[in-house]
Amino acid sequence: MSKVYDMVMDFKRKHHGGVSWRIKKHCEIIDKHLNPGEEVLYAFAGQKNVDFYDIFTTCVVALTNKRLMIAQKRVIWGYFLSSITPDLYNDLLVSQGLLFGRITIDTVKEEVVLSNLPKSGLDDIETNITEFMMKEKQKYRPREEQK
């Protein structure tokens, strides 16, 4: 198995609940698009949509040492891959509902909503993404501000 798949399954064992399926296929897309020197630091599965009742848009989210990747393998043919680099990252919103949680990642161009996440995993997801993005975003500040 791939390292991404193992990380997602570890997340699912640690944080029960959430809605995700076809994880192995989604992880193959992440593995296919890793650049040389890119290493996966953290991974989890959820739904890339706004509505909690739409359970057909499962995805795998992988945080690498260079970017955040969101992969969705389509059922018949093809796939979707989104990539968020630290320079495009603005902020992150965590929402907890009765059954599931939701993470909204605000970027310069769009908002990415990851829903039907296990409530127990929200803190873990927020900490990993925020800590990495804030540390990496420092590299993109103008030189005058860094002094």
N, C-alpha and C positions, 0 to 999 in steps of 0.2 A: 504494500500500500504506500501511498505517497505521504509525505510529511504533513501536507495540508489536511488530508483526510484524517490522519491520526489526531491532529490538533482539534479539528471540528468534533470528532467523536469524543475526545477528552472533555471538551466544553459541554457537549450534550450529556455526558455521564455526570459531570459536576453540577450542572444546572438543568434539572429535569423540567420538562414542559416545553413550550414553544412548538411551532409548526414548521417542519422542514422535511423534505423528501428529495430523492434523486441526488443526494449529497455527493456520492462518488463521481457522478457525471459533471457536477458543478466544479468539483475539485480538479478534475482533469483540465478544465479550461484555465484555471489559475496556473496549474503546472505548465501548461503550454505557453503561457504568456509571461512567465518570469524571465527577466532579462539577465544577462551574465552578471554575476556578482550580487544579484538580488536574493535576499533570504527572507523567508516568512517568519515573522515574530509572533503572530497571534492570528487565530482564525475562529470563526463561528458561522452558524447558519441561521437564516430567518427568511422573511418575506420582503421583497422589494416592492412595496405598495403602501397606500395610505389606509386602506380599509381592512379591518381585522377579519372580516368575513370572506375576503378574497384569498383563498389558500393555494392558488395555483401559480404563484409567482415566486417560488422558492429560489433562494440564492445562497451563495457562500461568499462571505466577506473575509478577505485576508489583508492583514496589516503587514507590509514588508518593510525592510530598512530604507525604502525609497518612496513608497506611496501606499495608498489604500486601494485595493482592487475588489470589485464586486462582479461575480460571475454567475450567469444564468444559462444553463444548457436548455435549449428548447426541446419539446417532446419529439417532434418529427425530424426537423433538420435545423442546423444553425445554432447560434448562441449569441448572447449579449455580454459584453465586458465593459465595465465602467472603471475609470482610473481617476483617483483624486490625489493630486500631488500637494505637498504642504503649502506651496505658494498660493494655491486656489482655496485652501481651507479657511473658513471664517470661524464657525463655532458649531457646537453640538447641543441639542436639546434632548433631554430624557423625559419620557412620559410613562407613567405606570397606571394601568387600568385595573379592572377587577380580575381578569384572567391573564392578560399578557402585558408586555411592555413595548414601547416604541422608542426608537432613536431617530432623530432628524439631524442630518448632517447638512449644514448650510455652507455652500461654496460660493465663489464669486458668481458663477453662472446659474446655479440651480440649487434646489433642496432635494436631498436624497432621503427618502423615508424607508426605514427598515422596521417592519412591524412583526407582530406575533412572536416576540422574543420572550424567553422565560424571565419572569420578574426577578428571580434570584441572580440572573446574569447581568442585569443592567449596570450595576456598579462596576463590575469587572470590565465590561465593554467600554464604558465611559472612561474609566481610568486609563486603560491601555491606549485608546485612540487619542484622548486629550493629551496625555503625557508625551506621547511620541510626536504628535503634530506641533505642540508648543515648543518642544526642543528643536525640531527640524525647522520650524518657521523662523527661528532666530537667525538662521543662515541666510534668509532672504531679506533681512532688514538692510536698509542703506547703510553704508559704512559710517556716515556721520552720526547716525543714531546708535551705533554699536559702541562708540567711545564713551 
